[in-house]
Amino acid sequence: MSVPVPRQREASATEARPAPLSDSGLTLLVIEDDPSGAFTVPDMLDTEGNRVRIRTARNLTEATRLLTDGVQCILLDLALPGPGREGADALDTLRAVLKLAPSHAVLVLTAEDDAERAAEAVRVGAQDFLFRGELDGRILSRAIRYAVERKRSDLAQRQLTESRLRAQENARLERGLLPTPLLQDSGLRFAARYRPGRSRALLGGDFYDTVRTPDGTVHAMIGDVCGHGPDEAALGVELRIAWRALTFAGLCGDELLGTLQQVLENERPDDELFATLCTVDIAPDGRRAGVCLAGHPAPLVIRSGMAPRLVPTDENGPALGLLPKARWPRREILLGGAWSLMMYTDGLIEGRVGPGVQRLGQEGMVEIVARQLGEGLRGEDLLDATVTEVRTLNGGELTDDLAVLLLDRG
C-alpha cells in the first residue's frame, strides 16, 4: 500500500508550539494500517482519571485531517509502509510525521525483535518507542504522558535557545547601528537615545554616527531605512559603516550621498527599499555647519537667547534609492559660539497627540523642546524629557523606531 504524503508547510522552530493539554484529558492519534483488524489500542485513563480519546488514521492523508489542536500525541506503527512506495524504510514515514506535526509528541510502535530500529526512531526524533507485545493501557498511558511532557520541555528549550540567539543578534546589530562617537578634542558634547518601535523582534533601520576627521571637522549623520526587520537593520549597518569610511576618505555633501546611494542600490534586497538621511559637517571652529538632507526631517538648531528653529528645507534632496542621478544640495548655516544641534528620525514626530488621529509633527516637537529648554534642561536631560513627553502624548510606546542625537557646544 502506498502512503501519500500531503503537501504541508513546514513549521519552523519559532512557529512550533507545544500541543495544548485539554481540560477533558488527552487525545491520541494512532497512525496504523492493519488489514486483519488485529491491532487494537487498549482503553486508557490519564493521570486525572479522564479517558484518553483515540483517533485512528490509516495513512498520512487521513492523519492530516485528524491532526487538530486537540491532539497531544501521535502513535505511529513502524510497520506502516514508507511514503509513496511499498516496502520503503519505515523511518521515512516517521520523518514525514515529524515534518507534518513538529509540535506534537510522537511514539513509535514496533516488534520486540526490532529494538535497533526502535532506537534509531528515537534518534530521528520520536520521543519514545513501545513494543507491540507489551502494549497495555497502563504502559501506553504512562508513555503518552511522558512523551507529551518531554516534547513540551524540548520545545521550551529550543525557544529559549532561539531567544538567546535573537538577543545576541540584536546586540550585534545595535553595535553596528549605534556606534561610539569619535569626537576626541572636538570640544563638543554628545548625547543620543534610541528606542525600537513597539513589538519589534529586531532593531529597526534607524542608525546614526558622529566622527571628527583629522582636519578638525566634526561630521554627524542620522538615517532611517524604510521598514523594520533584519534586512532593514543590516542595510542600516552597511550604510553607517560606509558613511564613516567615506567621511574619513574625505567625501562630503553631495558626493558622499551619491556614493551612499550606490551602496544602497547594490546592497538592498529589493528595489522598493530606500533610506532617508541627514548629514551635518561642523567647521573646526564650531561656528558654522553644512547640512544635506536626503528626504529626512530637518535638524533643530538651538542657540543661546533664541527660540529653537528648524533648518530650512527648501533645498532638500530625495531619499536615497528613489531617483537615479539625484542631487543633494549642501546648505550652510551659522551656529555661533554656543549652540545645540538635535538630529532625529521621524519616529520622534509621527506619534499621535491624544486619542485622535492628529500627529505631533515637527512644530509640536519644537514646542516640546522649547518648553523643556525654558525649564533649564540641557543635554541628556533634554533628550530624556523630550522622548518621555512624546511617548506620553502618544499614549504609550511608539509604533515606529526612534533615534535622536544631540551635539552641544559652549
C-alpha positions in Angstrom: 0.0 0.0 0.0 1.4 3.4 -0.9 1.1 6.2 1.6 0.6 9.6 0.0 2.4 12.5 1.7 0.2 15.6 1.7 1.7 19.0 0.8 2.2 20.7 4.1 4.0 23.9 5.1 7.0 23.0 7.3 6.7 24.9 10.6 9.9 26.5 11.7 11.2 26.0 15.3 10.0 29.5 16.1 6.5 28.6 14.9 6.3 25.3 16.8 4.3 25.4 19.9 3.5 22.5 22.3 0.1 21.0 21.7 -2.2 22.2 24.5 -3.4 19.8 27.2 -7.2 19.7 27.1 -9.1 20.1 30.3 -11.0 17.0 29.4 -8.0 14.8 29.0 -5.5 13.5 26.4 -6.2 12.7 22.7 -4.0 10.2 20.9 -3.8 10.0 17.1 -2.9 6.4 16.0 -1.4 6.0 12.5 -1.5 2.4 11.5 -2.9 0.1 8.7 -3.8 -3.3 9.9 -5.8 -5.1 7.3 -6.6 -8.0 9.6 -8.0 -5.7 12.2 -6.0 -7.5 14.9 -4.3 -4.3 16.1 -6.2 -2.6 18.9 -5.4 0.2 21.3 -6.2 -0.5 24.9 -8.5 1.7 26.9 -6.5 4.2 29.0 -7.0 6.8 31.7 -4.8 9.8 32.1 -3.5 11.0 35.5 -6.7 12.9 36.3 -8.9 9.8 35.6 -10.2 11.0 32.2 -10.4 8.5 29.4 -7.8 9.0 26.7 -9.6 9.7 23.4 -8.3 7.7 20.4 -8.3 8.8 16.7 -7.1 6.4 14.1 -5.6 7.2 10.6 -4.6 4.6 8.0 -2.2 6.9 6.2 -0.7 10.4 6.3 -3.5 11.9 4.3 -6.0 10.8 7.0 -3.6 11.9 9.7 -3.5 15.4 8.3 -7.3 15.7 8.5 -7.4 14.3 12.1 -4.4 16.2 13.4 -6.2 19.1 15.1 -5.1 21.3 18.0 -6.9 18.8 20.3 -4.3 16.1 19.6 -1.4 15.9 22.0 0.4 12.7 21.0 0.8 10.5 17.9 1.4 6.8 18.0 3.0 5.6 14.7 3.2 2.0 13.8 6.6 1.4 12.1 5.1 -1.4 10.1 3.3 1.2 8.0 5.0 1.4 4.5 7.2 4.4 3.7 5.7 7.4 1.9 5.0 6.8 -1.8 6.3 3.3 -2.2 5.7 -0.2 -1.0 8.2 -1.7 1.5 10.1 1.6 1.9 12.0 2.4 5.1 9.6 2.9 7.9 11.8 5.7 9.2 10.8 7.7 6.1 7.2 7.5 7.4 8.4 8.8 10.8 10.3 11.7 9.2 7.1 12.6 7.3 5.1 12.5 10.5 7.7 14.7 12.3 7.5 17.2 9.4 3.8 17.1 9.5 3.5 17.6 13.2 6.6 19.4 14.6 4.9 20.4 17.8 3.4 17.1 18.8 4.9 14.3 20.8 5.5 11.1 18.7 5.7 7.5 20.0 6.6 4.6 17.7 5.3 1.1 17.9 7.4 -1.9 16.7 8.0 -5.6 17.1 10.0 -6.9 20.0 12.8 -8.2 17.7 13.2 -4.8 16.1 14.8 -2.9 19.0 17.6 -1.5 16.8 15.1 0.3 14.5 13.1 1.4 17.5 16.3 3.1 19.0 17.0 4.7 15.6 13.5 6.1 15.5 14.2 7.9 18.8 17.4 9.3 17.3 15.4 10.5 14.3 13.1 12.5 16.6 10.5 10.3 18.3 10.0 10.8 22.0 10.0 7.0 22.8 9.2 3.6 21.4 6.9 0.7 22.5 6.8 -3.0 21.6 3.5 -4.5 20.5 3.8 -7.4 22.9 3.8 -5.1 25.9 1.1 -2.7 24.8 -1.4 -2.4 27.6 -3.3 0.5 28.9 -1.1 1.3 31.9 2.2 1.3 30.0 0.8 3.2 27.0 -0.9 5.8 29.2 2.4 6.4 31.0 4.4 6.6 27.8 2.0 9.1 26.3 2.2 11.4 29.3 6.0 11.1 29.4 6.2 11.8 25.6 4.0 14.9 25.8 5.9 16.4 28.7 9.3 15.6 27.1 8.1 17.3 23.8 7.0 20.3 25.7 10.3 20.5 27.5 12.2 20.1 24.2 10.2 22.9 22.6 10.7 25.2 25.6 14.5 24.6 25.5 14.6 25.3 21.8 12.6 28.5 22.1 14.9 29.6 24.9 18.0 28.9 22.7 16.4 30.9 19.9 15.6 33.8 22.2 19.2 33.9 23.3 20.4 33.8 19.7 18.0 36.7 18.8 19.3 38.7 21.8 22.9 38.1 20.5 21.8 39.2 17.0 20.2 42.3 18.4 23.3 43.2 20.3 25.5 42.8 17.2 23.0 44.9 15.2 22.9 47.6 17.9 26.7 47.8 17.9 26.6 48.3 14.2 23.7 50.8 14.2 24.6 52.8 17.3 28.4 53.1 17.5 30.6 55.0 19.9 31.1 58.6 18.6 34.7 59.6 17.7 34.9 63.2 19.0 38.2 63.5 20.8 39.4 67.1 21.2 36.4 68.4 19.4 35.0 70.5 22.3 31.5 69.1 21.6 29.3 67.1 23.9 27.3 64.2 22.5 24.1 62.5 23.7 21.8 60.1 21.9 18.7 58.0 22.5 17.4 55.0 20.6 14.1 53.2 21.2 12.9 50.4 18.9 9.2 50.6 18.0 6.6 48.6 19.8 6.6 44.8 19.2 9.9 44.8 17.3 11.6 41.4 17.3 14.7 43.1 15.9 16.2 46.5 15.9 14.8 48.6 13.0 16.5 50.5 10.3 17.4 53.7 12.3 21.1 54.5 12.5 23.5 57.3 13.3 27.2 58.1 13.7 29.5 61.0 14.6 33.2 61.4 13.9 35.9 64.0 13.8 38.3 64.0 10.9 42.0 64.9 11.1 41.3 68.5 9.8 39.1 69.1 12.9 35.8 69.0 11.1 33.0 67.1 13.1 30.7 65.1 10.9 27.4 63.7 12.1 24.7 61.8 10.4 21.4 60.1 11.2 19.3 57.9 8.9 16.3 55.6 8.6 15.9 52.7 6.3 12.2 52.2 5.4 10.6 49.2 7.1 11.6 47.1 10.1 13.4 43.8 10.5 16.7 42.1 9.9 17.1 43.2 6.2 16.5 46.8 7.0 18.7 46.7 10.1 21.5 45.1 8.2 21.2 47.7 5.4 21.3 50.4 8.0 24.5 49.0 9.5 26.1 48.8 6.0 25.2 52.5 5.2 26.5 53.7 8.6 29.8 51.9 8.1 30.1 53.1 4.5 29.4 56.7 5.7 32.1 56.5 8.3 34.6 55.1 5.8 33.7 57.6 3.1 33.9 60.5 5.6 37.4 59.6 6.7 38.3 59.3 3.0 37.4 62.9 2.6 34.0 62.8 0.9 31.3 65.2 2.0 27.9 66.6 0.9 26.5 65.6 -2.5 29.5 63.4 -3.4 29.2 61.4 -0.2 25.4 60.9 -0.6 25.7 60.0 -4.2 28.2 57.2 -3.2 25.9 56.1 -0.4 23.1 55.8 -2.9 25.2 53.4 -5.0 25.9 51.4 -1.9 22.2 51.2 -1.1 21.3 50.2 -4.6 23.8 47.4 -4.7 23.1 46.1 -1.2 19.3 46.4 -0.8 17.3 43.1 -1.1 14.7 44.7 -3.4 14.3 47.8 -5.4 11.5 49.2 -3.2 13.8 49.8 -0.3 15.0 53.3 0.3 16.6 55.3 3.1 16.4 58.9 4.4 19.5 60.6 5.6 20.6 63.8 7.3 24.3 64.7 7.3 26.0 67.7 9.0 29.6 68.8 8.8 30.7 71.3 11.5 33.7 73.5 10.8 36.7 73.2 13.1 36.0 76.5 14.8 32.5 75.2 15.6 30.7 78.3 14.4 29.2 77.2 11.2 28.0 73.9 9.6 26.9 72.4 6.3 23.6 70.4 6.2 22.5 67.9 3.5 19.0 66.3 3.6 18.0 63.3 1.7 14.3 63.1 2.3 14.9 63.3 6.1 13.4 65.7 8.7 15.4 68.8 9.2 17.6 69.1 12.3 16.8 71.5 15.1 19.2 74.3 15.9 19.2 75.8 19.4 21.2 78.9 20.0 21.7 80.9 23.2 19.0 83.5 23.7 17.0 82.4 20.7 14.0 80.2 20.1 14.9 76.8 18.6 14.3 76.6 14.9 14.4 74.0 12.2 17.0 74.2 9.4 15.1 75.4 6.2 14.3 72.5 3.8 13.7 74.3 0.5 16.8 72.7 -0.9 16.0 69.2 0.4 17.0 66.3 -1.9 15.2 62.9 -2.3 15.6 59.9 -0.2 18.5 57.5 -1.2 17.3 54.9 -3.6 14.4 56.8 -5.1 15.8 58.7 -8.1 18.9 57.9 -10.2 21.4 60.7 -10.5 19.8 62.7 -7.8 21.5 65.7 -6.2 21.6 66.8 -2.6 22.5 70.5 -2.1 24.5 71.5 0.9 23.1 74.4 2.9 25.5 76.3 5.2 24.1 77.5 8.5 25.5 79.8 11.1 25.8 78.3 14.6 27.6 81.0 16.6 29.5 80.5 19.8 27.1 78.4 22.0 24.6 76.1 20.4 22.9 72.7 20.4 22.0 70.7 17.3 19.4 68.0 17.5 19.1 65.4 14.8 16.3 62.8 14.8 14.3 60.2 12.8 10.6 60.5 12.0 9.7 58.2 14.9 10.0 61.3 17.1 7.5 63.3 15.2 5.0 60.8 13.9 3.5 59.8 17.3 -0.1 60.6 18.0 -1.3 63.5 20.1 -4.1 62.1 22.2 -6.7 59.5 21.2 -7.4 61.0 17.8 -5.5 60.8 14.5 -3.5 64.1 15.0 0.2 63.6 14.8 2.8 65.5 16.8 4.7 66.8 13.7 7.8 68.9 13.7 6.0 72.0 15.1 4.8 70.0 18.1 8.3 68.7 18.6 9.8 72.2 18.5 7.2 73.4 21.1 8.1 70.5 23.4 11.9 71.2 23.1 11.3 75.0 23.7 9.3 74.2 26.8 12.0 71.9 28.2 14.7 74.4 27.5 12.6 77.0 29.3 12.7 74.7 32.3 16.5 74.7 32.2 17.0 71.2 30.7 20.0 70.5 28.5 21.9 67.6 27.1 20.9 64.1 28.3 18.1 65.6 30.5 16.7 67.4 27.5 16.6 64.3 25.4 15.1 62.2 28.1 12.3 64.7 28.8 11.5 65.2 25.1 11.3 61.4 24.4 9.2 60.9 27.6 6.7 63.6 26.6 6.4 62.3 23.1 5.6 58.8 24.4 3.1 60.2 26.9 1.3 62.2 24.2 1.2 59.0 22.1 -0.4 57.1 25.0 2.5 54.6 25.3 5.2 53.1 23.2 5.6 54.5 19.7 4.9 52.2 16.8 8.0 53.4 14.8 11.6 53.2 15.8 13.1 56.4 17.3 16.6 57.7 17.2 17.8 61.2 18.5 21.2 62.6 18.8 22.3 65.9 20.3 25.5 67.9 19.9 26.3 70.8 22.2 29.0 73.5 22.2 29.6 76.1 24.8 
